[in-house]
Amino acid sequence: MTAADRTLDRPAGLEPPDVLVNPGALARLPDVSVPREPLAVHRRLAGYAPTPLISCPGLARQLGVGEVWVKDESWRLGLPSFKILGAAYACYRALTSRLGREPRWDSVAELSAALRPLGPVTLCAATDGNHGRAVARMARLLGLRADIYVPDGTVQPRIDAMEAEGASVTVVRGGYDDAVRHSAEQAGERRIVVSDTSWPGYTQIPGWVIDGYGTVFAEIGDQLSAAGGAEPDVVAVPVGVGALAAAAIRQFKSGQGTGGPKLLGVEPESARCVTESLRAGHLVTLPFPQTSIMAGLNCGTPSQLAWPTLARGLDVLAAVADSWAMAAMRSLAAAGIVAGETGAAALAGLHAVCADPAGESARSVLGLRPDSRVLVLCTEGATDPAAWARIVGHPVPPPGADIRPA
Ligand SMILES: Cc1ncc(COP(=O)(O)O)c(C=O)c1O
């Protein structure tokens, strides 16, 4: 019996997901490749260490598959999400390009000193929280200013976190797309826009962001090799503008051939811009507003740069209601992992595909079976601690505490 054959009941209180099987998906993309340089940059940042890859037998039982690995990005280089990887590499490349050379450096203090001839520079970014906080952290480490633009409705703890890095935070009327537009207007001789999304004429820096995310997947490759070399059959990745998913596709689908894992992209139902773009066959901008609690995924337009990779590399898209994300936060907490709303999104979509009758075609395309090995990206920790406590039912534990039920 395959997982696709099982008769499943949707967990009580959860709405059916919107599931799209991508007819344009390819097994391999021969024209994409994984750059190695970002890892060498990340290794020189103080506190760099690979994040854990955790085997979760309880989640595997819940989903009816053989193995679930969770890549836990709840704490990365001192911040509660993976986004610092993209921001750090993009800032590094943008600043050294301005300098006109790559200086020798072994520590951020040395890099900061080498960048001094640039004079005062401000890094500008739009964000739902994590990317802006990461850009602000890089600015602080390098002795630069940061101006960060957030959409209406960004919760105060996420704004406070950016201000604590020394950033000046401006609330822009509208959604994430409006914040992006506003940040784009800030570019100038002394102002560098470091965006995780791209638009016509602005692709180089977002390309470096995608390159930076590659470190997540390089680590996973090493961790799976060290654990005996098993490969995942399915990879579940959250999708906002699609830069992270593009990095996942590069890792798992680059090169020739037919084998390799299937990719499941997960979006909030109110921000399913990649799902609707795939349906339309071209980039679509959703009407404002995007209102999911999965705040990092509240994007109305996919990244133009990521789009060709997403259109050929994502096998299935699942758009889920917030209730699935809350259930996934609780499931991850039961597995000992502190995941914020966005961090839990990939598990939410996978759960919806595995457990909901609406996921039947997806289960079949993904080849989900009782012995499948599944990799889930958990991309964020408790970035809104009060919301985490409300949803999970107890306060956010200190880092490193064992929160699994006895
Ligand atoms: C925690 C988290 N996970 C996933 C994503 C999605 O990444 P992308 O916008 O590259 O699709 C984001 C984006 O901000 C995020 O903050």
The ligand as an SDF file (V2000), in Angstrom:
LIG
                    3D

 16 16  0  0  0  0  0  0  0  0999 V2000
   11.4690   31.9320    8.7550 C   0  0  0  0  0  0  0  0  0  0  0  0
   11.2730   31.9940    7.2860 C   0  0  0  0  0  0  0  0  0  0  0  0
   11.0860   30.8530    6.6210 N   0  0  0  0  0  0  0  0  0  0  0  0
   10.9110   30.8420    5.2870 C   0  0  0  0  0  0  0  0  0  0  0  0
   10.9010   32.0170    4.5660 C   0  0  0  0  0  0  0  0  0  0  0  0
   10.6580   31.9580    3.0930 C   0  0  0  0  0  0  0  0  0  0  0  0
   11.7690   32.2830    2.3380 O   0  0  0  0  0  0  0  0  0  0  0  0
   11.5720   32.8490    0.8760 P   0  0  0  0  0  0  0  0  0  0  0  0
   10.9400   34.1990    1.0090 O   0  0  0  0  0  0  0  0  0  0  0  0
   12.9260   32.8580    0.3150 O   0  0  0  0  0  0  0  0  0  0  0  0
   10.6570   31.9230    0.1600 O   0  0  0  0  0  0  0  0  0  0  0  0
   11.0960   33.2380    5.2250 C   0  0  0  0  0  0  0  0  0  0  0  0
   11.1230   34.5000    4.4940 C   0  0  0  0  0  0  0  0  0  0  0  0
   11.2550   35.5730    5.0470 O   0  0  0  0  0  0  0  0  0  0  0  0
   11.2800   33.2260    6.6310 C   0  0  0  0  0  0  0  0  0  0  0  0
   11.4470   34.3590    7.3330 O   0  0  0  0  0  0  0  0  0  0  0  0
  1  2  1  0
  2  3  1  0
  2 15  2  0
  3  4  2  0
  4  5  1  0
  5  6  1  0
  5 12  2  0
  6  7  1  0
  7  8  1  0
  8  9  2  0
  8 10  1  0
  8 11  1  0
 12 13  1  0
 12 15  1  0
 13 14  2  0
 15 16  1  0
M  END
$$$$
